[in-house]
Amino acid sequence: MCLNRMPPTEIQDRLTKTFHKVFGDSSLVITPDTTASDVEGWDSLTHVRLLLTIEREFRIRITATEAENLRTVGDLIQLIQTKAN
């Protein structure tokens, strides 16, 4: 399914699996309001690993400026939808 036609909830589901993989925690629950401070172990190195994994998963490129402007998982979902267009 094309990402721009994928509902935000489906993107969130795929992101959840990505978070599970990167953080090694299958019990991790993310919401659009989730921030880095809400997730144990989310530091600058993990942030880079997460973004690289997301780029591969969704077949998009995230610029440094875009990454810098991300504050919540909801921001990330919106960016993914925008990049798909």
N, C-alpha and C positions, 0 to 999 in steps of 0.2 A: 504494500500500500504506500502511496506517495505521502511523504510527511506532511505536506500542506493540507492533505485531506484527512490526516489522522487526528482523531480527537485528542485534546490535551490529556485526558485520562489514560489513553493508550501510550502516549509519549511518557507520561509519569510512570506507568507500569514498566516500560523498557528502561527508564532511568533507574527505577528501584532495583532491577536486576543488575544494572551496571554498578550501582552503589554497593550492592551485596558483594560483587566480585572484587571491586577495588578495596573495600574496607574489610573484607573477609568476615562479614557479619550478616548472615541470612535473616536475622531477626530485625534488622534495621528498617524502620518505617520512615519514609519521607513524604512530605506534603508540599504544596506550593509555597508554604510559609517557612519551610525548613531553611536554616542558614548554617554556615560552617560551624558556628559556635554551638549548634544543637547536636553535632555529630562528634563523638569521641574519636580522636585521632585525625581529624580533618585539619591538617597543617598545610604549609605552603607546598611541600613536596607532594603530599597526597593530592592536593588541589591540581597540580600539574598532571599527575597520573590520571586523575579523574577526567580532566578535560581531554587528554589524549585518547582515553578509552571511549569517551562520548563521541569524539570525532570519528573514530573507527566504527563505532556502533551505528551512528546515524549518517555516516558518509558525508560529513560536513567539515568545514574549517572554521575555527574560532580564532579571531585575531586577538592580540594582546589587549587592545583597547576594549573589545567586547568582553573578554574575560575579566578585565578590571572593573567593568560596570555591573557584573553579576552580583547580586546581593542575596537572592533567594532561589530556591529550586523553581519557583514560578517564573522568575526572570529567565532562567535557563530554558524552561519549556517554551516561553515566547520566542527566545532566540532561535531555538531549533526550528520552530514553525516558520520564522522569518527566513532562515537560511534555506529552507526547503523550496521557497518560491523562486 
